[in-house]
Amino acid sequence: MLTERFPDIPITELLKYTHTYSYTSTFIQQIGKKVKSIEIKGLPNKSLGFHAHAGPDLLKQYGLTKDDYHFSPIRQIIIHLE
């Protein structure tokens, strides 16, 4: 969704605006570390169509249709700490 709305911003920057990143950064702060950089491995190309689990209510919530483009799941996110 974020890559559709902000196509000129790198996905590693957009990742910082997700709930998952927020939860992870809280944990990282609790152990006394800081995020130095984020690396994404296995980032696939855009593909057409959503996975079957994206029901009509979820699509409507984000203003999407089942035929909109999306990114397939990311294979690995590596967070480098300092």
N, C-alpha and C positions, 0 to 999 in steps of 0.2 A: 504494500500500500504506500509506504513512504517513498519507495523508488519511483512510483508512478507520479506522486505529487511533487517530488523534488528530483527530477532526473539529472540535474547537473551536480548534485552533491554525492560524493563517494559513499558507497554503502557502509564503509567503516565509520564514517561520521554519522550516518543515519542510525546505525546500530545503537548509538548513545541515547537515542530517544525512545528506546523500547523498554518494556517492563523488565525483560530478562536482564538487560544491562543494568538497570537500576538495582535489581536484587543482587546481582553479582558485585557491583561496585560497593554496595553496603557491606557485603561480606569482606571484600578486599580491604576496606577501611578498618573494619573490626580487627583484622589481623595485622594492622599497622603498615600496610603497603599502599602504593598508588599505581594507577594504570599508566604504563609508559607508552604502549602502543597496542593496536589491535590488528591482527592478521586474519584474513579469511582464506581458507584453502578449499578448493573444489567448488568454487562459485560457478554454477552452470549458467548457460545463456538463458535468455527469456524463452518461455514456452507458452503455447496457447492453451487456454483452458485451465480450470481449477480442479483440484483433486475432488473426489467424490464426497469427502466429508464436509466440504464447504457447502452447506445447505442454503436455500434461498433467503432465509432470515439473515444469515451472516453476510451474504453478498449484498443484500439490501442495506444492511447497517453501514457498509462502506461505500455504497453507491456503485457497486460493481455488478457485472453479469457473469454467467458461467463461461462466456467466450472472451472475457478480458484477458490481457496478458498478465503473467505473473512470473516470479522467479521460483524455480523448483527449490526444494530444501537445500540449505547450505550444508556442506559436508563437514566442515570443521571450523570453529572459531578459536583462535589462539590469542589469549590476552597476556601480553608481556608486562611484568611488574617491575617496579623499582623500589 
